[in-house]
């Protein structure tokens, strides 16, 4: 929905009166108790730092590749408390933050990247079933919707490019009547329905289920155990924690938005804060009014876009639009709550679904995601190959982090695989400049993207220059 679509009516903010400023997914009385913190010294073959998806998939895949491998995972707070437990629960096959981004950056290997992404999503579905992870996994697919005339044209042109490249299998173009038959909104003008490339799930439950699977396979998990320093130790590495130390032959870093223990990797990412609302459960009449029998995940096609989906108990999650970069790139708890953004989102929600006027939001929250200048993950090693890292998933990490885990394990093993040979894996994105240049550039980009949304999608000189430099900034 365009910025001007927000209602000025204060009545709509009343829908937020009872919203708790906590992530809906984490507000679960059945959440597992944290594992004890590390006290003293421990040793292992592989130390995984970070208890989000990136670290959890790495630990799990490491044990499944070699059940005899001794694996330790340390998490600074609790497993899944950060981005892994706060996101919208869109588990996408794309490894490149969408096909358009992948085509523009890696056209020569896009077919391989798309194939690897599809196989990765299939593997996640199998892992969820194999380990009995109760995370409401639904292979519903996703629909990109157009809400403005220029977006209709862009969706149609994108579908044409997909067909010409042989990448449109399972993707259907929907006109206004067809897309509204799937989900009833007067704002929808067209859509692209990817029937197999997206699954919906409960993100916190996935993280907790992966933790349980890791423990079952023998991974030692220490929570409330931040990794403070990373230093060489003999033929391996040592990581100091508040009450102890872990010595490991190899280390995998899944810290993503938080400052990397490999200092030179820090310049490649910045944190961006994203926000979401969750409604109360819809009744039968409300569900009938919006349709949505296919339960697909949806996102609109604006630069400042919204994403929305149904939960297992038929609530609507509505997020996106504002992407807030804090000066200096600091990750702080006070940024997790932003009432002015909640008010915008509530207005946009009722513009999209006027038939739901009067519904209340029960939860409103935010959190930081890590982005990089190419909008998709990058990879690397340090300390003569004894340390590997992956970061920069830019909001599509629910699925892609499993692929990143496999890349890190390949790199630590010194193996040449179909993954490590990818240009996407071998090359790094352009690093962000220091302040105040980073803040100025990001602010100018945000302004330019918002302006493009209200000017028929036309990209100004700044955005065109970024395009020529390979920095993208298209979403």
C-alpha positions in Angstrom: 0.0 0.0 0.0 1.3 3.4 -0.9 2.3 5.8 1.9 -0.7 8.0 1.2 -3.0 5.0 1.8 -2.7 5.4 5.6 -5.9 6.5 7.1 -5.8 9.7 9.2 -8.6 8.4 11.4 -7.6 8.1 15.0 -10.3 5.5 15.4 -8.0 3.0 13.8 -5.4 3.4 16.4 -7.9 2.2 19.0 -7.2 -1.3 17.5 -3.8 -1.1 19.2 -5.2 -0.4 22.7 -4.6 -3.9 24.0 -1.5 -4.8 21.9 1.3 -6.2 24.0 4.7 -5.0 23.0 6.2 -8.5 22.8 6.6 -10.9 19.8 3.6 -13.0 19.4 5.6 -16.2 18.6 7.7 -15.9 21.7 4.7 -15.1 24.0 4.1 -18.9 24.4 3.7 -20.5 27.8 5.0 -23.7 26.3 8.3 -22.3 25.4 11.2 -24.5 26.5 13.3 -23.7 29.5 16.8 -22.4 28.7 19.8 -24.7 29.0 22.2 -23.8 31.8 25.1 -21.4 31.1 28.6 -22.6 30.5 30.7 -22.5 33.7 34.3 -23.6 33.5 36.1 -25.0 30.4 34.9 -27.2 27.6 36.4 -28.6 24.5 34.9 -29.8 21.2 35.5 -30.5 17.5 33.1 -27.8 16.4 31.9 -24.7 18.3 28.9 -23.0 16.9 28.3 -19.4 18.1 24.7 -18.2 18.0 21.4 -19.9 18.8 19.3 -18.6 16.0 18.6 -20.5 12.8 22.1 -20.1 11.4 23.7 -21.7 14.4 21.0 -24.3 15.0 21.1 -25.6 11.4 24.9 -25.7 11.5 25.0 -27.7 14.7 22.3 -30.1 13.5 23.8 -30.6 10.0 27.2 -31.1 11.6 25.9 -34.0 13.7 23.9 -35.5 10.8 27.0 -35.4 8.6 29.2 -37.0 11.3 27.4 -38.3 14.4 30.8 -38.8 16.1 31.6 -35.1 15.8 31.7 -33.4 19.2 29.6 -30.2 18.8 29.0 -27.3 21.3 26.6 -24.4 20.7 26.7 -21.2 22.8 23.9 -18.6 22.8 24.2 -15.2 24.4 20.6 -15.2 25.6 18.0 -17.8 24.7 17.7 -19.9 21.6 15.4 -18.1 19.0 14.9 -14.9 21.1 16.2 -12.5 18.3 15.3 -12.4 14.6 14.7 -16.2 14.5 11.7 -15.8 16.9 10.4 -12.4 15.7 10.0 -12.8 12.0 6.9 -13.4 9.9 7.5 -17.1 9.4 8.0 -16.9 5.6 10.3 -19.8 4.7 11.3 -19.1 1.1 13.2 -21.2 -1.4 15.1 -18.2 -2.7 18.7 -17.9 -1.7 19.1 -14.6 -3.4 16.4 -12.4 -1.9 14.1 -13.0 -4.8 14.6 -13.9 -8.4 15.1 -10.4 -9.6 18.0 -9.8 -7.3 19.6 -13.1 -8.2 19.2 -12.5 -12.0 20.8 -9.0 -11.7 23.8 -10.3 -9.7 24.5 -13.9 -10.8 22.8 -14.4 -14.1 25.2 -17.1 -15.2 24.5 -19.3 -12.2 20.9 -18.4 -11.4 19.5 -21.8 -12.5 21.9 -23.5 -10.1 21.0 -21.1 -7.3 17.3 -21.6 -7.9 17.7 -25.4 -8.0 19.8 -25.3 -4.8 17.2 -23.2 -3.1 14.3 -25.5 -4.1 16.3 -28.5 -2.8 17.1 -26.6 0.4 13.4 -25.9 1.1 12.6 -29.6 0.4 15.3 -30.6 2.9 13.8 -28.3 5.5 10.4 -29.9 5.1 12.0 -33.3 5.5 13.9 -32.2 8.6 10.8 -30.8 10.2 9.1 -34.2 9.6 12.1 -36.3 10.6 12.7 -34.6 13.9 9.0 -34.1 14.7 9.2 -30.3 14.9 5.7 -29.0 15.6 6.1 -25.6 13.9 2.9 -25.4 11.8 4.8 -26.0 8.6 2.5 -25.3 5.6 3.8 -25.5 1.9 1.2 -22.9 0.8 3.3 -20.8 -1.6 3.4 -17.1 -1.7 1.8 -14.3 -3.7 3.4 -11.0 -4.6 0.6 -8.5 -5.1 0.4 -5.3 -7.1 -1.5 -2.4 -5.5 -0.5 0.4 -8.0 -0.8 0.5 -11.8 3.0 0.6 -12.3 3.4 -2.5 -10.1 0.9 -4.4 -12.4 3.2 -3.7 -15.3 6.3 -4.7 -13.4 4.8 -8.0 -12.2 3.7 -8.9 -15.8 7.2 -8.0 -17.2 8.9 -10.0 -14.4 6.7 -13.0 -15.2 7.7 -12.7 -18.8 11.4 -12.6 -17.9 10.9 -15.7 -15.8 9.3 -17.6 -18.6 12.0 -16.6 -21.1 14.7 -17.7 -18.6 12.9 -21.0 -18.0 12.3 -20.1 -14.4 8.5 -19.8 -14.3 7.6 -23.4 -13.4 4.9 -23.3 -10.7 4.5 -19.5 -10.9 1.2 -18.1 -12.1 0.3 -14.5 -13.1 -3.1 -13.5 -11.6 -5.1 -10.5 -12.8 -7.2 -8.4 -10.4 -10.2 -10.8 -10.3 -7.9 -13.9 -9.9 -5.9 -12.5 -7.1 -8.9 -11.2 -5.2 -10.4 -14.7 -5.6 -7.5 -15.9 -3.5 -7.5 -13.0 -1.0 -10.2 -10.4 -1.0 -8.7 -6.9 -0.8 -10.0 -3.9 -2.8 -6.3 -2.7 -3.1 -5.1 -5.8 -5.1 -4.7 -5.2 -8.8 -2.6 -8.3 -9.8 -0.4 -11.0 -8.4 2.3 -13.5 -9.0 1.6 -16.8 -7.2 4.6 -19.0 -6.5 2.8 -22.2 -5.6 5.8 -24.2 -4.2 8.6 -21.8 -3.4 7.3 -20.6 0.0 6.2 -22.3 3.2 4.6 -20.7 6.2 5.6 -21.7 9.7 5.8 -20.7 13.4 9.3 -19.2 13.5 9.9 -19.5 17.3 8.6 -23.1 17.3 11.0 -24.0 14.5 13.9 -22.6 16.5 12.9 -24.5 19.6 12.4 -27.7 17.6 15.8 -27.4 16.1 17.3 -26.9 19.6 15.5 -30.1 20.8 16.8 -32.0 17.7 20.3 -30.8 18.4 20.1 -31.9 22.0 18.7 -35.3 21.0 21.7 -35.8 18.7 24.2 -35.0 21.4 25.0 -31.3 20.8 25.8 -29.5 24.1 23.9 -26.3 24.2 24.7 -23.5 26.6 22.3 -20.5 26.8 23.0 -17.2 28.5 26.6 -17.7 27.4 27.7 -14.9 25.1 31.0 -15.4 23.2 33.3 -12.5 24.2 36.5 -13.1 22.3 37.9 -15.4 19.6 41.6 -16.2 19.6 43.9 -18.9 18.1 44.8 -21.7 20.5 47.3 -24.3 19.3 45.9 -25.9 16.2 42.4 -24.7 17.0 40.6 -21.7 18.5 39.5 -20.5 21.9 36.3 -18.6 22.7 36.0 -16.9 26.1 32.6 -16.6 27.8 31.7 -14.8 31.0 32.2 -17.9 33.2 34.4 -20.1 31.1 36.0 -20.9 27.8 35.5 -23.3 24.9 38.4 -24.7 22.9 37.5 -26.0 19.5 39.2 -27.4 16.4 36.8 -25.4 14.3 34.3 -22.5 14.9 31.2 -21.5 12.9 29.8 -18.0 13.6 26.0 -17.6 13.2 25.8 -14.2 14.9 24.3 -12.4 11.9 23.1 -9.0 13.1 25.3 -8.9 16.1 29.0 -7.8 15.8 31.0 -10.6 14.4 33.9 -12.0 16.3 35.8 -11.7 13.0 36.3 -7.9 13.1 36.9 -7.5 9.3 33.5 -9.0 8.6 31.6 -6.3 10.5 31.7 -3.7 7.7 29.6 -5.9 5.5 26.4 -5.7 7.5 24.2 -3.1 9.2 21.1 -3.7 11.4 17.7 -2.6 10.1 14.7 -2.7 12.4 11.5 -4.2 11.1 8.1 -4.2 12.9 4.9 -6.3 12.9 1.4 -6.5 14.3 -0.7 -9.6 15.1 -4.5 -9.5 15.2 -6.8 -11.4 17.4 -8.1 -14.7 15.9 -10.6 -14.1 13.0 -14.0 -15.5 13.4 -15.8 -17.5 10.7 -17.5 -14.5 9.2 -14.3 -12.5 9.1 -12.4 -15.3 7.5 -15.2 -15.7 4.9 -14.9 -11.9 4.2 -11.2 -12.1 3.3 -11.2 -15.5 1.7 -7.6 -16.7 1.9 -8.5 -20.4 1.7 -5.1 -21.1 0.2 -3.4 -19.6 3.3 -0.6 -18.2 1.1 2.0 -15.8 2.4 1.6 -12.4 0.8 3.7 -9.3 0.2 3.0 -6.2 -1.8 5.3 -4.9 -4.5 6.2 -1.5 -3.2 9.7 -0.6 -2.3 8.4 0.1 1.2 6.5 -3.1 1.3 4.2 -5.1 3.7 4.2 -8.8 4.3 1.2 -10.6 5.7 0.0 -14.1 6.5 -2.4 -16.2 8.5 -1.2 -18.0 11.7 -2.3 -21.5 12.6 -5.1 -20.0 14.8 -6.3 -17.7 12.0 -4.8 -14.4 13.2 -3.3 -12.1 10.6 0.3 -11.0 10.9 0.9 -7.7 9.2 4.5 -6.3 9.1 7.0 -4.4 7.1 6.9 -0.9 5.5 9.2 1.0 7.9 12.8 -0.2 7.9 14.6 1.8 10.5 18.4 2.1 10.6 19.8 3.4 13.9 22.7 5.8 13.6 26.0 3.9 14.2 24.4 0.6 13.6 23.7 -0.2 17.2 21.5 -3.1 18.2 19.5 -2.0 21.3 16.4 -3.3 23.0 14.7 0.1 23.1 14.5 0.0 19.3 12.3 -3.1 19.4 9.2 -1.0 20.3 8.1 1.8 18.0 4.5 3.0 18.5 4.6 5.5 15.5 5.3 2.6 13.2 2.5 0.5 14.8 0.1 3.3 14.1 1.1 3.4 10.4 0.8 -0.3 10.1 -2.6 -0.4 11.7 -3.9 2.3 9.2 -2.4 0.4 6.3 -4.0 -2.9 7.5 -7.5 -1.5 7.5 -7.0 0.1 4.0 -6.1 -3.3 2.7 -8.9 -5.1 4.6 -11.7 -2.6 5.3 -14.0 -5.5 5.9 -12.1 -6.2 9.1 -12.8 -2.8 10.7 -13.1 -3.2 14.4 -10.7 -6.1 14.8 -8.1 -5.7 17.5 -4.3 -6.3 17.5 -3.0 -8.4 20.4 0.7 -8.0 19.8 3.0 -5.4 18.3 6.8 -5.8 18.2 10.0 -5.2 16.3 13.5 -6.5 15.9 16.7 -6.2 14.0 17.7 -8.0 10.9 21.1 -8.0 9.3 21.3 -6.6 5.8 24.2 -6.2 3.3 24.6 -4.3 0.1 23.6 -7.2 -2.1 20.6 -8.2 0.1 21.5 -11.9 0.3 23.9 -13.9 2.4 27.7 -13.8 2.1 30.3 -16.2 3.4 33.9 -16.3 4.5 36.6 -17.9 6.6 39.2 -16.6 9.0 42.2 -17.8 11.0 43.5 -20.0 8.2 40.2 -21.8 7.6 39.5 -22.7 11.2 36.6 -20.2 11.4 33.7 -19.8 9.0 30.9 -17.3 9.0 27.7 -16.5 7.1 25.6 -13.3 7.4 23.6 -10.7 5.5 20.3 -12.7 4.9 18.2 -9.5 4.9 15.0 -10.9 6.2 15.0 -14.2 4.2 16.9 -16.2 6.6 14.2 -18.7 7.7 15.1 -20.9 4.8 18.4 -19.7 3.5 20.2 -20.1 6.8 20.1 -23.9 6.3 22.0 -23.4 3.0 24.4 -21.1 4.8 25.0 -23.7 7.4 26.0 -26.2 4.7 28.3 -23.7 3.2 30.0 -23.0 6.5 30.5 -26.7 7.1 31.9 -27.2 3.6 34.3 -24.3 4.1 35.5 -25.6 7.5 36.1 -29.0 5.9 38.1 -27.5 3.1 35.8 -29.2 0.5 35.1 -28.1 -3.0 31.3 -28.6 -3.4 28.6 -27.3 -5.7 28.0 -24.7 -3.0 31.5 -23.4 -2.5 32.1 -23.1 -6.2 29.3 -20.5 -6.6 30.3 -17.0 -7.3 27.8 -16.0 -4.7 29.8 -17.9 -2.1 33.3 -16.9 -3.3 32.7 -13.1 -3.6 31.8 -10.6 -0.9 29.3 -7.7 -1.1 30.5 -4.1 -1.1 31.1 -3.0 2.5 29.2 -0.2 4.1 31.2 3.1 4.7 31.8 4.4 8.2 29.5 6.9 9.9 28.2 9.5 9.1 28.4 8.3 5.5 26.5 5.0 6.2 23.6 6.8 7.8 23.5 9.5 5.2 23.5 7.0 2.3 20.8 4.8 3.9 18.6 7.8 4.7 18.9 9.1 1.1 18.1 5.6 -0.2 15.0 5.3 1.9 13.8 8.7 0.8 14.4 7.8 -2.8 12.6 4.5 -2.5 9.6 6.1 -0.9 9.6 8.7 -3.7 9.7 6.0 -6.3 6.6 4.4 -4.8 4.7 7.6 -5.2 6.1 8.4 -8.7 5.1 5.4 -10.7 8.1 3.4 -9.7 10.6 5.8 -11.4 14.0 5.5 -9.8 15.8 8.8 -9.3 19.5 9.6 -10.1 20.6 8.2 -6.7 18.9 4.9 -7.1 20.1 4.6 -10.7 23.7 5.3 -9.6 23.4 2.6 -6.9 22.1 0.2 -9.6 25.1 0.9 -11.8 27.4 0.3 -8.8 25.8 -3.1 -8.2 24.3 -2.0 -4.8 20.7 -2.7 -5.8 18.5 -1.1 -3.2 15.4 -2.4 -4.9 13.4 -3.5 -1.8 
